[in-house]
Amino acid sequence: MNIETAGHGTLIIILIMAVVTLATRWGGIYVMSFVPISYRVQQFIGAMSGSVLIAVLAPLALAGDNGARAALATTAVVMLLVKKPLPAIAAGIVVAALIRAL
């Protein structure tokens, strides 16, 4: 396998992943167009985003290094204080970089 063919395979995989991502997003919107949005459905949708976030962050908190744990803690504290996600994420990135650099 040479460099020229490796690039085409990577591009094909990226395109397939993009198509699958679009299909799942559009498919979800299509399916939800048939579901009446009641109070319970709104609660379910609101809870799903939090559960996905926890599912992504919990393994990082348990198996991550000290930089990852400090970034998570910093992000949480700044988010609680400032109530804006961008400064909280930026603070977490800075703390992770500082801890990993030291």
C-alpha positions in Angstrom: 0.0 0.0 0.0 1.5 3.3 -1.0 0.8 6.8 0.1 -1.4 7.7 -2.9 -3.9 4.8 -2.3 -4.0 5.4 1.5 -5.3 8.9 0.9 -8.2 7.8 -1.2 -9.2 5.1 1.4 -9.2 7.7 4.2 -11.3 10.1 2.1 -13.8 7.4 1.3 -14.1 6.5 5.0 -14.6 10.2 6.0 -17.3 10.5 3.3 -19.1 7.4 4.5 -19.0 8.7 8.1 -20.4 12.0 7.0 -23.3 10.3 5.1 -24.1 8.1 8.1 -24.0 11.1 10.4 -26.4 13.1 8.2 -28.7 10.1 7.8 -29.0 9.6 11.5 -29.6 13.3 12.2 -32.1 13.7 9.4 -33.7 10.4 10.3 -34.2 11.5 13.9 -35.8 14.7 12.7 -38.1 12.7 10.4 -39.1 10.2 13.0 -39.8 13.0 15.6 -42.1 14.7 13.1 -44.5 11.9 13.8 -44.3 12.2 17.6 -46.5 14.7 19.4 -44.4 16.8 21.6 -46.0 16.5 25.0 -44.6 17.5 28.4 -43.2 14.0 28.9 -41.5 14.0 25.5 -39.9 17.4 26.3 -38.6 16.0 29.6 -37.2 12.9 27.9 -35.4 15.0 25.3 -34.0 17.3 28.0 -32.7 14.3 30.0 -31.1 12.7 27.0 -28.6 15.5 26.5 -27.4 15.2 30.1 -27.2 11.5 30.0 -25.1 11.6 26.8 -22.8 14.1 28.4 -22.3 12.0 31.5 -21.7 8.9 29.3 -18.9 10.7 27.5 -17.4 12.4 30.6 -17.6 9.6 33.2 -15.0 7.3 31.6 -12.7 10.3 31.1 -13.0 11.1 34.8 -12.3 7.5 35.9 -9.6 6.5 33.4 -8.2 9.9 32.5 -4.9 11.4 33.7 -4.6 14.2 36.2 -4.8 16.8 33.4 -8.2 15.4 32.3 -9.6 15.3 35.8 -8.4 18.8 36.6 -9.9 20.1 33.3 -13.2 18.5 34.1 -13.3 20.0 37.6 -12.2 23.4 36.4 -14.8 23.4 33.6 -17.6 22.4 36.1 -16.6 25.1 38.6 -16.3 27.9 36.0 -19.6 26.8 34.5 -21.3 27.0 37.8 -19.8 30.4 38.5 -20.1 32.1 35.1 -23.0 30.1 33.6 -21.5 30.4 30.1 -20.0 27.3 28.4 -17.3 29.0 26.3 -15.3 30.5 29.2 -15.7 27.2 31.1 -14.4 25.1 28.2 -11.5 27.5 27.6 -10.6 27.4 31.3 -10.7 23.6 31.2 -8.4 23.5 28.2 -5.9 25.9 29.8 -5.8 23.9 33.0 -5.3 20.6 31.1 -2.5 22.1 29.1 -0.8 23.6 32.1 -0.9 20.4 34.2 0.3 18.3 31.3 3.1 20.8 30.6 4.3 20.7 34.2 
